Amino acid sequence: MSVRIGKVSSINKEKSTAQVVFEELDNMVSNDLIILIPIGNTLTSEDLPKINQPVLCLFLDNSSDGFILGSWKVNKI
């Protein structure tokens, strides 16, 4: 497995997936990645990451399939 940090480039609300751009990989864009949610919760549009929001992604071995594990708030100074 591999872990990468990227920024959301597009969101599919119906499928609860997003594509992510990885700047360190010459701005490579991922396939649709599944957005994980805590067990017992439902995903609302308010919970979806926003375009350009940084996200932590986990990819399966030897695959472009992966998951968005979460995000964080960027504090501007």
A tleap script that builds the chain and sets N, CA, C and O, in Angstrom:
source leaprc.protein.ff14SB
mol = sequence {
  NMET SER VAL ARG ILE GLY LYS VAL SER SER
  ILE ASN LYS GLU LYS SER THR ALA GLN VAL
  VAL PHE GLU GLU LEU ASP ASN MET VAL SER
  ASN ASP LEU ILE ILE LEU ILE PRO ILE GLY
  ASN THR LEU THR SER GLU ASP LEU PRO LYS
  ILE ASN GLN PRO VAL LEU CYS LEU PHE LEU
  ASP ASN SER SER ASP GLY PHE ILE LEU GLY
  SER TRP LYS VAL ASN LYS CILE
}
set mol.1.N position { 0.846 -1.184 0.000 }
set mol.1.CA position { 0.000 0.000 0.000 }
set mol.1.C position { 0.883 1.235 0.000 }
set mol.1.O position { 2.022 1.216 0.466 }
set mol.2.N position { 0.319 2.308 -0.538 }
set mol.2.CA position { 1.038 3.572 -0.507 }
set mol.2.C position { 0.087 4.681 -0.052 }
set mol.2.O position { -1.120 4.645 -0.290 }
set mol.3.N position { 0.689 5.658 0.610 }
set mol.3.CA position { -0.065 6.799 1.125 }
set mol.3.C position { 0.432 8.048 0.425 }
set mol.3.O position { 1.640 8.247 0.291 }
set mol.4.N position { -0.486 8.888 -0.021 }
set mol.4.CA position { -0.119 10.129 -0.715 }
set mol.4.C position { -1.010 11.265 -0.241 }
set mol.4.O position { -2.149 11.057 0.177 }
set mol.5.N position { -0.463 12.468 -0.317 }
set mol.5.CA position { -1.228 13.681 -0.039 }
set mol.5.C position { -1.444 14.398 -1.362 }
set mol.5.O position { -0.504 14.588 -2.134 }
set mol.6.N position { -2.677 14.793 -1.622 }
set mol.6.CA position { -3.003 15.516 -2.839 }
set mol.6.C position { -4.094 16.510 -2.577 }
set mol.6.O position { -4.475 16.749 -1.430 }
set mol.7.N position { -4.606 17.098 -3.656 }
set mol.7.CA position { -5.704 18.054 -3.553 }
set mol.7.C position { -6.853 17.591 -4.432 }
set mol.7.O position { -6.645 17.121 -5.551 }
set mol.8.N position { -8.063 17.729 -3.917 }
set mol.8.CA position { -9.260 17.317 -4.648 }
set mol.8.C position { -9.384 18.152 -5.919 }
set mol.8.O position { -9.298 19.379 -5.882 }
set mol.9.N position { -9.590 17.462 -7.053 }
set mol.9.CA position { -9.756 18.165 -8.320 }
set mol.9.C position { -11.183 18.074 -8.858 }
set mol.9.O position { -11.611 18.942 -9.620 }
set mol.10.N position { -11.927 17.030 -8.468 }
set mol.10.CA position { -13.337 16.918 -8.849 }
set mol.10.C position { -14.042 15.995 -7.870 }
set mol.10.O position { -13.416 15.164 -7.212 }
set mol.11.N position { -15.361 16.156 -7.785 }
set mol.11.CA position { -16.167 15.384 -6.834 }
set mol.11.C position { -17.369 14.797 -7.559 }
set mol.11.O position { -18.003 15.469 -8.373 }
set mol.12.N position { -17.682 13.526 -7.256 }
set mol.12.CA position { -18.893 12.882 -7.755 }
set mol.12.C position { -19.772 12.623 -6.536 }
set mol.12.O position { -19.589 11.633 -5.827 }
set mol.13.N position { -20.736 13.525 -6.297 }
set mol.13.CA position { -21.589 13.434 -5.105 }
set mol.13.C position { -22.422 12.159 -5.090 }
set mol.13.O position { -22.616 11.559 -4.033 }
set mol.14.N position { -22.917 11.738 -6.256 }
set mol.14.CA position { -23.776 10.556 -6.329 }
set mol.14.C position { -23.040 9.282 -5.918 }
set mol.14.O position { -23.621 8.408 -5.274 }
set mol.15.N position { -21.767 9.177 -6.287 }
set mol.15.CA position { -20.980 7.979 -5.979 }
set mol.15.C position { -20.133 8.119 -4.716 }
set mol.15.O position { -19.496 7.157 -4.289 }
set mol.16.N position { -20.122 9.309 -4.115 }
set mol.16.CA position { -19.263 9.611 -2.950 }
set mol.16.C position { -17.799 9.306 -3.257 }
set mol.16.O position { -17.094 8.658 -2.485 }
set mol.17.N position { -17.369 9.810 -4.436 }
set mol.17.CA position { -15.981 9.650 -4.852 }
set mol.17.C position { -15.420 11.010 -5.246 }
set mol.17.O position { -16.156 11.978 -5.433 }
set mol.18.N position { -14.107 11.054 -5.367 }
set mol.18.CA position { -13.450 12.276 -5.824 }
set mol.18.C position { -12.181 11.901 -6.565 }
set mol.18.O position { -11.603 10.838 -6.336 }
set mol.19.N position { -11.756 12.781 -7.452 }
set mol.19.CA position { -10.452 12.639 -8.089 }
set mol.19.C position { -9.496 13.595 -7.397 }
set mol.19.O position { -9.893 14.663 -6.931 }
set mol.20.N position { -8.236 13.197 -7.336 }
set mol.20.CA position { -7.231 13.951 -6.595 }
set mol.20.C position { -6.025 14.186 -7.497 }
set mol.20.O position { -5.600 13.290 -8.227 }
set mol.21.N position { -5.481 15.393 -7.441 }
set mol.21.CA position { -4.270 15.718 -8.192 }
set mol.21.C position { -3.079 15.662 -7.235 }
set mol.21.O position { -3.144 16.145 -6.104 }
set mol.22.N position { -1.989 15.057 -7.721 }
set mol.22.CA position { -0.772 14.907 -6.929 }
set mol.22.C position { 0.327 15.744 -7.569 }
set mol.22.O position { 0.911 15.355 -8.581 }
set mol.23.N position { 0.599 16.888 -6.971 }
set mol.23.CA position { 1.565 17.831 -7.529 }
set mol.23.C position { 2.961 17.233 -7.650 }
set mol.23.O position { 3.669 17.507 -8.619 }
set mol.24.N position { 3.371 16.407 -6.665 }
set mol.24.CA position { 4.724 15.839 -6.689 }
set mol.24.C position { 4.898 14.782 -7.773 }
set mol.24.O position { 6.017 14.346 -8.045 }
set mol.25.N position { 3.793 14.371 -8.393 }
set mol.25.CA position { 3.836 13.400 -9.489 }
set mol.25.C position { 3.469 14.091 -10.803 }
set mol.25.O position { 2.697 13.557 -11.600 }
set mol.26.N position { 4.024 15.275 -11.019 }
set mol.26.CA position { 3.771 16.057 -12.236 }
set mol.26.C position { 2.281 16.298 -12.468 }
set mol.26.O position { 1.794 16.215 -13.595 }
set mol.27.N position { 1.568 16.598 -11.386 }
set mol.27.CA position { 0.130 16.908 -11.427 }
set mol.27.C position { -0.717 15.766 -11.985 }
set mol.27.O position { -1.717 16.000 -12.664 }
set mol.28.N position { -0.313 14.540 -11.697 }
set mol.28.CA position { -1.096 13.369 -12.084 }
set mol.28.C position { -2.443 13.402 -11.367 }
set mol.28.O position { -2.515 13.736 -10.184 }
set mol.29.N position { -3.506 13.055 -12.087 }
set mol.29.CA position { -4.853 13.017 -11.512 }
set mol.29.C position { -5.261 11.561 -11.320 }
set mol.29.O position { -5.109 10.741 -12.226 }
set mol.30.N position { -5.774 11.248 -10.148 }
set mol.30.CA position { -6.184 9.880 -9.823 }
set mol.30.C position { -7.468 9.504 -10.549 }
set mol.30.O position { -8.155 10.356 -11.112 }
set mol.31.N position { -7.772 8.222 -10.523 }
set mol.31.CA position { -9.108 7.745 -10.871 }
set mol.31.C position { -10.044 8.195 -9.749 }
set mol.31.O position { -9.596 8.804 -8.778 }
set mol.32.N position { -11.335 7.899 -9.875 }
set mol.32.CA position { -12.258 8.180 -8.778 }
set mol.32.C position { -11.831 7.374 -7.552 }
set mol.32.O position { -11.662 6.157 -7.626 }
set mol.33.N position { -11.660 8.065 -6.425 }
set mol.33.CA position { -11.304 7.417 -5.165 }
set mol.33.C position { -12.509 7.464 -4.233 }
set mol.33.O position { -13.201 8.479 -4.154 }
set mol.34.N position { -12.754 6.372 -3.533 }
set mol.34.CA position { -13.874 6.292 -2.602 }
set mol.34.C position { -13.558 7.137 -1.371 }
set mol.34.O position { -12.469 7.043 -0.804 }
set mol.35.N position { -14.524 7.966 -0.964 }
set mol.35.CA position { -14.369 8.788 0.224 }
set mol.35.C position { -14.858 7.976 1.417 }
set mol.35.O position { -16.040 7.638 1.495 }
set mol.36.N position { -13.959 7.660 2.348 }
set mol.36.CA position { -14.339 6.866 3.515 }
set mol.36.C position { -15.082 7.724 4.530 }
set mol.36.O position { -14.820 8.918 4.675 }
set mol.37.N position { -16.017 7.081 5.229 }
set mol.37.CA position { -16.766 7.743 6.291 }
set mol.37.C position { -16.732 6.845 7.523 }
set mol.37.O position { -16.574 5.631 7.395 }
set mol.38.N position { -16.880 7.428 8.722 }
set mol.38.CA position { -16.917 6.591 9.935 }
set mol.38.C position { -18.088 5.612 9.894 }
set mol.38.O position { -19.152 5.931 9.362 }
set mol.39.N position { -17.892 4.436 10.450 }
set mol.39.CA position { -18.945 3.420 10.497 }
set mol.39.C position { -20.141 3.977 11.264 }
set mol.39.O position { -19.983 4.600 12.314 }
set mol.40.N position { -21.323 3.748 10.736 }
set mol.40.CA position { -22.544 4.205 11.385 }
set mol.40.C position { -22.985 5.586 10.949 }
set mol.40.O position { -24.084 6.021 11.291 }
set mol.41.N position { -22.146 6.283 10.200 }
set mol.41.CA position { -22.505 7.616 9.712 }
set mol.41.C position { -22.949 7.526 8.264 }
set mol.41.O position { -22.644 6.560 7.565 }
set mol.42.N position { -23.668 8.539 7.827 }
set mol.42.CA position { -23.999 8.678 6.423 }
set mol.42.C position { -23.274 9.903 5.891 }
set mol.42.O position { -23.060 10.874 6.616 }
set mol.43.N position { -22.905 9.850 4.644 }
set mol.43.CA position { -22.152 10.939 4.034 }
set mol.43.C position { -23.127 11.955 3.463 }
set mol.43.O position { -23.970 11.617 2.632 }
set mol.44.N position { -23.011 13.193 3.908 }
set mol.44.CA position { -23.836 14.260 3.353 }
set mol.44.C position { -22.951 15.137 2.478 }
set mol.44.O position { -21.724 15.051 2.543 }
set mol.45.N position { -23.567 15.970 1.670 }
set mol.45.CA position { -22.774 16.836 0.790 }
set mol.45.C position { -21.920 17.802 1.597 }
set mol.45.O position { -20.896 18.275 1.105 }
set mol.46.N position { -22.320 18.102 2.822 }
set mol.46.CA position { -21.502 18.959 3.684 }
set mol.46.C position { -20.219 18.263 4.123 }
set mol.46.O position { -19.227 18.923 4.430 }
set mol.47.N position { -20.235 16.926 4.153 }
set mol.47.CA position { -19.062 16.158 4.582 }
set mol.47.C position { -18.055 15.949 3.466 }
set mol.47.O position { -16.907 15.590 3.730 }
set mol.48.N position { -18.463 16.169 2.223 }
set mol.48.CA position { -17.558 15.945 1.100 }
set mol.48.C position { -16.445 16.979 1.113 }
set mol.48.O position { -16.671 18.133 1.478 }
set mol.49.N position { -15.245 16.573 0.716 }
set mol.49.CA position { -14.174 17.564 0.627 }
set mol.49.C position { -14.495 18.566 -0.475 }
set mol.49.O position { -15.291 18.284 -1.371 }
set mol.50.N position { -13.884 19.707 -0.403 }
set mol.50.CA position { -14.083 20.757 -1.395 }
set mol.50.C position { -12.972 20.711 -2.441 }
set mol.50.O position { -11.908 20.146 -2.186 }
set mol.51.N position { -13.206 21.293 -3.604 }
set mol.51.CA position { -12.190 21.380 -4.642 }
set mol.51.C position { -10.965 22.116 -4.064 }
set mol.51.O position { -11.107 23.127 -3.377 }
set mol.52.N position { -9.781 21.598 -4.348 }
set mol.52.CA position { -8.483 22.116 -3.882 }
set mol.52.C position { -8.196 21.834 -2.413 }
set mol.52.O position { -7.156 22.251 -1.905 }
set mol.53.N position { -9.090 21.136 -1.719 }
set mol.53.CA position { -8.835 20.799 -0.325 }
set mol.53.C position { -7.817 19.656 -0.264 }
set mol.53.O position { -7.925 18.694 -1.024 }
set mol.54.N position { -6.827 19.753 0.637 }
set mol.54.CA position { -5.855 18.667 0.749 }
set mol.54.C position { -6.500 17.423 1.361 }
set mol.54.O position { -7.335 17.525 2.260 }
set mol.55.N position { -6.103 16.249 0.863 }
set mol.55.CA position { -6.632 14.986 1.371 }
set mol.55.C position { -5.501 13.961 1.493 }
set mol.55.O position { -4.503 14.019 0.775 }
set mol.56.N position { -5.686 13.037 2.411 }
set mol.56.CA position { -4.765 11.923 2.604 }
set mol.56.C position { -5.380 10.709 1.924 }
set mol.56.O position { -6.516 10.337 2.218 }
set mol.57.N position { -4.627 10.086 1.009 }
set mol.57.CA position { -5.146 8.981 0.201 }
set mol.57.C position { -4.342 7.709 0.444 }
set mol.57.O position { -3.133 7.755 0.670 }
set mol.58.N position { -5.022 6.595 0.396 }
set mol.58.CA position { -4.401 5.281 0.530 }
set mol.58.C position { -4.667 4.500 -0.747 }
set mol.58.O position { -5.815 4.358 -1.167 }
set mol.59.N position { -3.602 3.991 -1.365 }
set mol.59.CA position { -3.719 3.201 -2.591 }
set mol.59.C position { -3.347 1.757 -2.313 }
set mol.59.O position { -2.417 1.479 -1.556 }
set mol.60.N position { -4.079 0.840 -2.929 }
set mol.60.CA position { -3.792 -0.584 -2.808 }
set mol.60.C position { -2.535 -0.918 -3.604 }
set mol.60.O position { -2.193 -0.219 -4.558 }
set mol.61.N position { -1.849 -1.990 -3.207 }
set mol.61.CA position { -0.617 -2.398 -3.893 }
set mol.61.C position { -0.848 -2.604 -5.377 }
set mol.61.O position { -1.845 -3.199 -5.786 }
set mol.62.N position { 0.088 -2.104 -6.186 }
set mol.62.CA position { 0.077 -2.301 -7.632 }
set mol.62.C position { -1.272 -1.980 -8.275 }
set mol.62.O position { -1.734 -2.688 -9.169 }
set mol.63.N position { -1.891 -0.900 -7.802 }
set mol.63.CA position { -3.213 -0.561 -8.308 }
set mol.63.C position { -3.417 0.951 -8.262 }
set mol.63.O position { -2.789 1.651 -7.467 }
set mol.64.N position { -4.293 1.438 -9.113 }
set mol.64.CA position { -4.681 2.847 -9.050 }
set mol.64.C position { -5.959 3.004 -8.220 }
set mol.64.O position { -6.484 4.108 -8.072 }
set mol.65.N position { -6.461 1.862 -7.670 }
set mol.65.CA position { -7.641 1.906 -6.805 }
set mol.65.C position { -7.229 2.385 -5.422 }
set mol.65.O position { -6.188 1.992 -4.896 }
set mol.66.N position { -8.063 3.241 -4.843 }
set mol.66.CA position { -7.715 3.744 -3.528 }
set mol.66.C position { -8.870 4.431 -2.844 }
set mol.66.O position { -10.010 4.401 -3.307 }
set mol.67.N position { -8.541 5.058 -1.717 }
set mol.67.CA position { -9.525 5.671 -0.843 }
set mol.67.C position { -9.027 7.030 -0.373 }
set mol.67.O position { -7.823 7.249 -0.238 }
set mol.68.N position { -9.953 7.926 -0.130 }
set mol.68.CA position { -9.635 9.179 0.542 }
set mol.68.C position { -9.934 8.946 2.017 }
set mol.68.O position { -11.081 8.727 2.407 }
set mol.69.N position { -8.878 8.995 2.833 }
set mol.69.CA position { -9.023 8.699 4.253 }
set mol.69.C position { -9.553 9.888 5.043 }
set mol.69.O position { -10.271 9.717 6.028 }
set mol.70.N position { -9.201 11.084 4.611 }
set mol.70.CA position { -9.661 12.254 5.338 }
set mol.70.C position { -8.989 13.516 4.846 }
set mol.70.O position { -8.210 13.503 3.893 }
set mol.71.N position { -9.309 14.605 5.518 }
set mol.71.CA position { -8.769 15.910 5.164 }
set mol.71.C position { -8.527 16.694 6.437 }
set mol.71.O position { -8.775 16.201 7.537 }
set mol.72.N position { -8.051 17.894 6.287 }
set mol.72.CA position { -7.802 18.760 7.434 }
set mol.72.C position { -7.990 20.193 6.983 }
set mol.72.O position { -7.941 20.502 5.793 }
set mol.73.N position { -8.201 21.043 7.935 }
set mol.73.CA position { -8.391 22.463 7.641 }
set mol.73.C position { -7.029 23.112 7.489 }
set mol.73.O position { -6.137 22.914 8.313 }
set mol.74.N position { -6.879 23.884 6.434 }
set mol.74.CA position { -5.633 24.591 6.193 }
set mol.74.C position { -5.736 25.955 6.842 }
set mol.74.O position { -6.620 26.744 6.508 }
set mol.75.N position { -4.825 26.238 7.779 }
set mol.75.CA position { -4.812 27.539 8.434 }
set mol.75.C position { -3.934 28.496 7.662 }
set mol.75.O position { -2.758 28.218 7.425 }
set mol.76.N position { -4.495 29.608 7.273 }
set mol.76.CA position { -3.730 30.613 6.544 }
set mol.76.C position { -3.150 31.605 7.542 }
set mol.76.O position { -3.820 32.045 8.476 }
set mol.77.N position { -1.905 31.936 7.320 }
set mol.77.CA position { -1.216 32.857 8.235 }
set mol.77.C position { -1.265 34.261 7.670 }
set mol.77.O position { -0.743 35.192 8.284 }
savepdb mol mol.pdb
quit
